[in-house]
């Protein structure tokens, strides 16, 4: 029950910090504001503004690409499930040493067996290529969207500070 409250508070914290800055889909996918930047300075300006303005939407995009990458790399999904499931099972069902025949099976021995099988399985699944794919695909999508989406009129006033 304690774990459920931790997860609930973590999700609430995520919603309050990152997801509170979500912009509506109609604004994020507004094709009327798409235009090619005239020069590198304008492209840099658009990227700078749009990455801050749509930060919540871009976080959702990265999460979706990550889930897609995991679902398309079944070996990696299997390796992660095996390692986390094994770790959880050892902690839950084998906290104390157990006698099996003439052998004494300890938690340390079980962890060693888990990692002797799990690490080569993880290595075979190529997690680094998946990570680099996520980084590359996210960077491409975010920079492409941020560069082509012309900021609205409110962007002109984003640097103006209120007089005190």
Buried (B, 14 or more C-beta within 10 A) or exposed (E): EEEEEEEEEEEEEEEEEBEEEBBEEEBBEBEEEEEEBEEEEBBEBBBEBBBEBBBBBBBBBBEEBBEEBBEEBEBBBBBBEBBEEBBEEBEEEBEEEBEEEEEEBEBEBBBEEBBEBBEEBBEEBBBEEBEEBBEEBBEEBBBEBBBBBBBEEEBEEEEEEEEE
